[in-house]
């Protein structure tokens, strides 16, 4: 019995074959870097915007072709997901978005498109473009949250709040055919079991269909690296991360697809913690902890919390007032 809804099984059941993501650099940037919100970016983001390791990307068609060829050889993949990963992939004019996304839509082996973005970069005219994409391919829009707690979002220098995320998810979910996923970071300073549970419950109360769980980790040439090297940051141990991950899963709606429980970045960019590179061991430890607790995804989820019972919801209420 699988104790949480794994992305690999979801894809195999849907397509009957191996499906592999191809990360793409679409030539977009980010309002948290170009001065609109900030010039420094989120403290964890590297110079590549968490995407492919290049500052001079090849044309999108070439990136996709090479990625597909490599995945066929290495993994035996038959189908592919075109993943617009680097920076904020809805941060441009609608006509530019339409032109770039269209370059992957006519490839028969591409069965899905995934677009990573921020909650404050989804105006209605952008959603019009995304709805057009969703009419042609299965579309996932990955809206980064990281945490539902305002102190954590400020520490991460995200320059958005929970209210922005809730608004973006609700408006995007009204558009036909768009699947919404989100990202969270576990092991943040000041966040314990209750904060992690609250984030899972808030995500579960929204029309979110997928989630990626990342441990807090340090990459080279980031603000987080500078904080870490000054001795001002304690990173979670594997045991602490595994415990929080299971707490999160227990409070996550059971139909939400768990797309990742790890932090995947190349070793040349990676600083710490070393255990976060051991993806298979982390996954094994999560499953062992779920077996030890005799638990499963959604086992402890309680929806319908009032604002008085949930601190992030209190923040939204105060914001609205």
C-alpha positions as CSV (number, residue, x, y, z in Angstrom):
1,X,0.0,0.0,0.0
2,X,1.4,3.4,-1.0
3,X,1.0,5.8,1.9
4,X,1.0,9.0,-0.2
5,X,0.0,9.8,-3.8
6,X,3.2,9.5,-5.8
7,X,3.7,11.6,-8.9
8,X,5.5,8.7,-10.7
9,X,2.5,6.4,-10.3
10,X,0.0,9.1,-11.3
11,X,1.9,9.6,-14.6
12,X,2.3,5.9,-15.3
13,X,-1.4,5.3,-14.6
14,X,-2.4,8.2,-16.9
15,X,0.0,7.5,-19.8
16,X,0.9,3.8,-19.4
17,X,4.6,4.5,-19.9
18,X,7.6,6.4,-18.5
19,X,7.1,10.2,-18.6
20,X,10.0,12.5,-17.9
21,X,10.2,16.3,-17.3
22,X,12.5,18.4,-19.5
23,X,13.5,21.6,-17.8
24,X,13.5,24.7,-20.0
25,X,15.0,28.2,-19.8
26,X,12.3,30.3,-21.5
27,X,14.1,33.6,-21.4
28,X,12.0,35.0,-18.6
29,X,13.2,37.0,-15.6
30,X,11.6,37.9,-12.2
31,X,10.0,41.0,-10.6
32,X,11.9,40.1,-7.4
33,X,15.2,40.6,-9.2
34,X,14.7,43.3,-11.8
35,X,13.8,46.1,-9.3
36,X,10.0,46.0,-9.6
37,X,9.8,44.4,-6.1
38,X,13.4,43.9,-5.3
39,X,16.9,43.6,-6.9
40,X,18.2,40.9,-4.6
41,X,15.7,38.0,-5.3
42,X,14.6,35.3,-2.9
43,X,17.5,34.4,-0.5
44,X,17.5,30.7,-1.8
45,X,17.5,31.4,-5.5
46,X,20.7,30.9,-7.5
47,X,21.9,32.9,-10.5
48,X,20.1,30.4,-12.9
49,X,16.7,31.1,-11.3
50,X,16.5,27.4,-10.2
51,X,16.5,26.3,-13.8
52,X,18.9,24.8,-16.3
53,X,22.6,25.7,-15.7
54,X,23.0,28.3,-18.4
55,X,22.8,32.1,-18.7
56,X,22.8,31.8,-22.6
57,X,20.1,29.3,-23.3
58,X,19.7,27.6,-26.7
59,X,16.4,28.1,-28.6
60,X,13.5,26.5,-26.9
61,X,13.1,23.8,-29.6
62,X,16.7,22.8,-29.3
63,X,16.5,22.7,-25.5
64,X,13.5,20.5,-25.7
65,X,14.9,18.2,-28.3
66,X,18.2,17.6,-26.4
67,X,16.3,17.0,-23.2
68,X,14.1,14.5,-24.8
69,X,17.0,12.6,-26.4
70,X,18.8,12.5,-23.1
71,X,15.8,11.2,-21.2
72,X,15.1,8.5,-23.8
73,X,18.7,7.2,-23.5
74,X,19.0,7.5,-19.7
75,X,15.5,6.7,-18.4
76,X,13.7,5.0,-21.3
77,X,11.2,7.8,-21.3
78,X,8.5,7.6,-24.0
79,X,6.5,10.8,-23.2
80,X,7.6,14.2,-21.9
81,X,6.6,17.2,-19.9
82,X,7.9,20.6,-21.1
83,X,8.8,22.3,-17.9
84,X,9.3,26.1,-18.0
85,X,11.4,26.1,-14.8
86,X,13.8,29.0,-14.6
87,X,12.8,32.3,-12.9
88,X,9.2,33.5,-13.3
89,X,7.6,32.1,-16.4
90,X,4.5,34.2,-16.6
91,X,6.4,37.5,-16.2
92,X,6.1,39.0,-19.6
93,X,3.6,40.5,-22.1
94,X,0.8,38.1,-23.2
95,X,2.0,38.0,-26.8
96,X,5.5,37.0,-25.7
97,X,4.1,34.3,-23.4
98,X,1.9,33.0,-26.3
99,X,4.8,32.8,-28.7
100,X,7.2,31.0,-26.3
101,X,4.7,28.5,-25.0
102,X,3.5,27.7,-28.5
103,X,6.9,26.3,-29.4
104,X,6.4,23.1,-27.3
105,X,2.7,22.5,-28.1
106,X,3.1,20.8,-31.5
107,X,5.6,18.1,-30.3
108,X,3.5,14.9,-30.2
109,X,5.7,13.3,-27.4
110,X,5.1,16.3,-25.1
111,X,1.9,15.3,-23.2
112,X,2.0,18.0,-20.6
113,X,3.3,21.5,-20.0
114,X,4.3,22.8,-16.6
115,X,4.9,26.5,-16.0
116,X,6.6,27.8,-12.8
117,X,5.6,31.2,-11.5
118,X,4.9,33.5,-8.6
119,X,1.5,34.3,-7.2
120,X,1.8,38.0,-8.0
121,X,2.5,37.3,-11.8
122,X,-0.9,36.0,-12.9
123,X,-3.0,38.9,-14.1
124,X,-6.1,38.1,-16.1
125,X,-4.6,38.6,-19.5
126,X,-1.9,36.1,-18.6
127,X,-4.5,33.6,-17.5
128,X,-6.1,34.0,-20.9
129,X,-2.9,32.8,-22.5
130,X,-2.6,29.9,-20.0
131,X,-6.2,28.8,-20.8
132,X,-5.3,28.7,-24.5
133,X,-2.3,26.4,-23.6
134,X,-4.6,24.2,-21.5
135,X,-6.9,23.6,-24.5
136,X,-4.0,21.9,-26.3
137,X,-2.0,20.1,-23.6
138,X,-2.5,19.1,-20.0
139,X,-1.2,22.2,-18.2
140,X,0.2,22.6,-14.7
141,X,0.8,26.0,-13.3
142,X,3.2,25.8,-10.4
143,X,2.6,28.7,-8.1
144,X,5.3,29.1,-5.5
145,X,4.2,29.5,-1.9
146,X,7.1,28.1,0.2
147,X,5.3,28.8,3.5
148,X,1.9,30.1,4.6
149,X,3.5,32.1,7.4
150,X,4.3,35.8,7.0
151,X,7.6,35.8,9.1
152,X,9.0,33.0,7.0
153,X,8.0,34.7,3.7
154,X,9.7,37.9,4.9
155,X,12.8,36.0,5.9
156,X,12.9,34.3,2.5
157,X,12.4,37.8,0.9
158,X,9.6,36.5,-1.3
159,X,7.8,39.9,-1.3
160,X,4.4,38.4,-1.4
161,X,2.0,37.1,1.3
162,X,-0.4,34.3,1.8
163,X,-3.3,36.5,0.5
164,X,-1.5,36.9,-2.8
165,X,-1.2,33.1,-3.1
166,X,-4.9,32.5,-2.2
167,X,-6.0,35.1,-4.7
168,X,-3.9,33.6,-7.5
169,X,-5.0,30.0,-6.9
170,X,-8.7,31.0,-6.8
171,X,-8.6,33.1,-10.0
172,X,-6.5,30.5,-11.8
173,X,-8.7,27.6,-10.8
174,X,-11.7,29.3,-12.4
175,X,-10.0,28.9,-15.8
176,X,-10.9,25.7,-17.6
177,X,-8.3,23.0,-17.8
178,X,-5.5,24.5,-15.6
179,X,-4.1,22.3,-12.9
180,X,-2.5,24.1,-10.0
181,X,0.6,22.9,-8.1
182,X,2.6,24.6,-5.4
183,X,6.0,24.5,-3.7
184,X,6.8,24.5,0.0
185,X,10.0,24.6,2.0
186,X,10.3,22.6,5.2
187,X,12.9,23.3,7.9
188,X,12.6,27.1,7.9
189,X,13.8,28.9,11.0
190,X,11.0,29.4,13.5
191,X,8.7,26.8,11.9
192,X,7.9,23.7,13.9
193,X,5.3,21.0,13.6
194,X,2.3,23.2,14.0
195,X,3.4,25.7,11.4
196,X,4.1,22.9,8.9
197,X,0.6,21.4,9.5
198,X,-1.0,24.8,9.0
199,X,0.6,25.2,5.7
200,X,-0.6,21.8,4.6
201,X,-4.1,22.5,5.8
202,X,-4.3,25.8,3.9
203,X,-3.1,24.2,0.7
204,X,-5.6,21.4,1.2
205,X,-8.5,23.9,1.6
206,X,-7.7,25.4,-1.9
207,X,-8.2,23.9,-5.4
208,X,-4.5,22.7,-5.5
209,X,-3.8,19.4,-7.3
210,X,-0.1,19.0,-6.8
211,X,2.7,19.9,-4.3
212,X,6.5,19.8,-4.3
213,X,8.2,19.5,-0.9
214,X,11.7,20.9,-0.6
215,X,14.1,20.8,2.4
216,X,15.7,24.1,3.2
217,X,19.1,23.8,1.5
218,X,21.9,26.2,0.5
219,X,23.1,26.8,-3.0
220,X,26.3,28.7,-4.0
221,X,26.2,32.4,-4.7
222,X,23.0,33.0,-2.9
223,X,22.1,35.3,0.0
224,X,21.3,32.1,1.9
225,X,24.9,30.9,1.4
226,X,26.2,34.2,2.9
227,X,23.9,33.8,5.9
228,X,25.0,30.2,6.3
229,X,28.7,30.9,6.1
230,X,28.4,33.6,8.7
231,X,27.1,30.9,11.1
232,X,23.6,32.5,11.3
233,X,21.6,29.5,10.0
234,X,21.0,26.1,11.5
235,X,19.9,23.7,8.8
236,X,17.5,20.8,9.6
237,X,18.9,17.3,10.0
238,X,17.5,14.5,7.8
239,X,15.6,13.2,10.8
240,X,14.0,16.6,11.4
241,X,13.1,17.0,7.8
242,X,11.6,13.5,7.6
243,X,9.5,14.2,10.7
244,X,8.2,17.5,9.2
245,X,7.5,15.9,5.8
246,X,5.3,13.2,7.4
247,X,3.5,15.8,9.5
248,X,2.9,17.8,6.3
249,X,1.6,14.7,4.4
250,X,-0.7,13.7,7.2
251,X,-2.4,17.1,6.9
252,X,-2.4,17.2,3.1
253,X,-5.6,16.3,1.2
254,X,-5.3,12.7,0.0
255,X,-6.1,13.4,-3.7
256,X,-3.2,16.0,-4.1
257,X,-0.3,14.5,-6.1
258,X,3.0,14.7,-4.3
259,X,5.4,15.7,-7.1
260,X,8.6,15.8,-5.0
261,X,9.9,15.2,-1.5
262,X,13.5,16.3,-2.0
263,X,15.7,19.1,-3.2
264,X,17.3,18.4,-6.6
265,X,20.2,20.6,-7.8
266,X,23.6,19.8,-9.2
267,X,26.4,19.0,-6.8
268,X,28.5,21.8,-8.3
269,X,26.0,24.4,-7.0
270,X,25.2,22.6,-3.7
271,X,26.5,23.7,-0.3
272,X,24.5,22.1,2.4
273,X,23.1,20.0,4.0
274,X,24.9,17.0,2.4
275,X,22.1,14.6,3.2
276,X,19.7,16.5,0.9
277,X,21.6,15.1,-2.1
278,X,20.6,11.6,-1.1
279,X,17.2,11.6,-2.7
280,X,16.5,7.9,-2.5
281,X,17.5,7.6,1.1
282,X,15.3,10.6,2.0
283,X,12.3,9.0,0.2
284,X,13.0,5.7,1.9
285,X,13.2,7.3,5.3
286,X,9.9,9.2,4.8
287,X,8.1,5.9,3.9
288,X,9.7,4.2,6.9
289,X,8.4,7.0,9.2
290,X,4.9,6.7,7.7
291,X,5.0,3.0,8.3
292,X,6.3,3.5,11.9
293,X,3.4,5.9,12.6
294,X,1.0,3.7,10.6
295,X,-0.2,6.8,8.9
296,X,-1.0,8.0,5.4
297,X,-1.6,11.2,3.4
298,X,-4.5,13.1,4.8
299,X,-4.9,10.9,7.9
300,X,-5.0,13.9,10.2
301,X,-6.4,16.6,8.0
302,X,-9.2,18.7,9.5
303,X,-10.7,21.3,7.2
304,X,-13.1,24.1,8.1
305,X,-10.8,25.8,10.5
306,X,-11.8,29.3,11.6
307,X,-9.5,32.2,11.5
308,X,-9.1,32.0,15.3
309,X,-7.8,28.5,15.0
310,X,-5.3,29.1,12.2
311,X,-2.7,31.9,12.4
312,X,-2.1,32.3,8.7
313,X,-5.9,32.9,8.2
314,X,-5.8,35.5,11.0
315,X,-3.1,37.3,8.9
316,X,-5.4,37.3,5.9
317,X,-8.3,38.6,8.0
318,X,-6.2,41.4,9.4
319,X,-5.0,42.2,5.8
320,X,-8.5,42.4,4.5
321,X,-9.6,44.6,7.4
